[in-house]
Amino acid sequence: MFQNYFKIALRNLWKNRTFTFVNVIGIAFSITAFLFILEYISFERGVNTFHKNLPNLYRVLSQDKMGKTYGYSQSALASTLQQNFGEVKSYCRIAEDIANGIVTYSQQAGGQNVQSFREENAIYADADFFKLFSFPIIAGNASLQQANTVAIARSQAKKYFNTDNAIGKMLTLHNQFGTTSYTVSAVFKDVPKNSDLQFDMVFALQTLANPANLNGNIWADLNSWDSYFVKTYLLLANNSDYKALEKKINAFKIKMFPESKDLPPLLQPMRYMHLGKNLNENYDTFGNLGFVYLIGSIGLLILIIAWLNYINLSTASSLKRAKEVGIRKVVGANRGQLAGQFLGESLLLNLGGFVIAAGLVQILQPGFNQLIGKDLSAWVLLQNSAWIFGLLLLLAGLMVSGGYVAYILSGFPTADTLKGTFSKSLKGVLLRKSLVVFQFTISVVLIAATLILYRQLQFMQNQNLGVSLEQRVVITAPEVVEEGTYKPKSIAFQNEVAQLPFVKKYSNAGVVPGNDYNFSTAGITRLNPNPEDDKKDYKMAIIDNFYLDAYDIKLAAGNNFTSAMCEKGWGESHKVMINEKAAAAFGFVSAAAAVGQQILWGVPFEIVGVVKDYHHQSLRQAIDPIIFLPRAYTGNTMVLLPTNQIQ
């Protein structure tokens, strides 16, 4: 019987080739789009889930007066929590960005043939880093308890030493903390893409516990209650109530610092660190749960359009099948048998669409990966239960759409169809019209949303940023130099750049528009501050006297830095510039009123100029209050080039 149904279904589909082609292609395209969206959702849901300790891992969040949360915490907090709360089994502080620098090694004994690489994906971490997080160790000791040790990824071991067995090898790190030698104590597997923690090298944070290794950077004191440069993760005991622990930590901090008006730290389960717990939660996350829901809804709507298209085309052509149904009923076919036949046709259509979709996914996967900037494949669907949801959704859509068509077609009255009066008694017209309206409504909504997003992107691309970025190339200058030779070599480098005939403008600065700032800090106030002024956060940007002109950034009042100020640096010149947003934060009535005034950052600093507000970061972010610090020699050299000289 089933073999007969299959043959009849194939014959009918072949007979109505146009109908078959339109439906199969529509279903194939919709399933293709749905599978790509499901890949993305599955990847986002699978981030960080490979950690064995995930149920007991928590991230410590700080919060400002507005309730906004940040992933950084006080460096002294973690050890204090472990000492005073039994729920905290272990902790790990991670310092990102500040570990980046030049890593050198010698290929021969005696320092011969020194090689160097710029590393932008290095971190400092506490001893229990590999105890808390499940990054597999290939060789060596997983503990970073001992200072001047480093764990490196397998790819780094291959790059530096051309072997996985790099234990005991020496690497030298050159960064803001000076020149420090490290011994490779472990090699770990390369970090998977589904991890929010991304790194190639893990230097022992314990190294910075020695003041001699700070190179004057007192803000990096690991026992400081004033510095927020680490991200803190806690491993709690099984079945710990983290909300109750939050309250106890708050009470403990109030007891320790009764004068402090800082908002208490929050604990965020690591399983919610990427997407968040729900849409109502405003905790800092790496991903966007709202976007996952949005794109998932779009995928569902695309499938619904294809299924409705099948229903509408099938019911619209029902008159062609009416006599077939009538004759089959006359010769003894019951409604269930007819429904089975029509369900078989629906199954073949969807199966054909799925096979084509599978091929399209393989063909279009590289382009999709390039579009979203992730290296995905169909295998990502198996990382969690997302594939089960997708399969159930596809089966439900098949059964509902195919079942409805089967119900309608198998229910034609025998007498009316054979007498030719069926067209007058055809039912379901109103429903079909409603489905068509609904289908087109979905299409219009999706098209409108696409146009709105396109217009939004156009607005962002054409918006006046207050800064010029075209024809500007940023070069990260060499950093490995002997002590005392950095300044003269930097001067020589700048002079060489300035003499190039095709360089129209140049600047050496610690910041690049579009990237992050050098650092941020609170505690800076006017000489006569208002209450709570010391809690305001300011972004710090280290620039030279060419920076404003090189990026076409305008002054609202006052003057630019002079070369003499930049030569001395802010530590000796005690001069700064601020932007208009910072001037308002300090309470100055106007930009002009701020010029010549002093702000207190340990010692007084004079404001020599106020910079017009410009978008240093994405247009999605509000303009930050910025304090500009003068310094002549930093790592980023920007050159403005003619169009024909970019290469």
Order of alpha helices (4+ residues) and beta strands (2+ residues): alpha-alpha-beta-beta-alpha-beta-beta-beta-beta-alpha-beta-beta-alpha-beta-beta-beta-beta-alpha-beta-alpha-alpha-alpha-alpha-alpha-alpha-beta-alpha-beta-beta-beta-beta-alpha-beta-alpha-alpha-beta-alpha-alpha-beta-beta-beta-beta
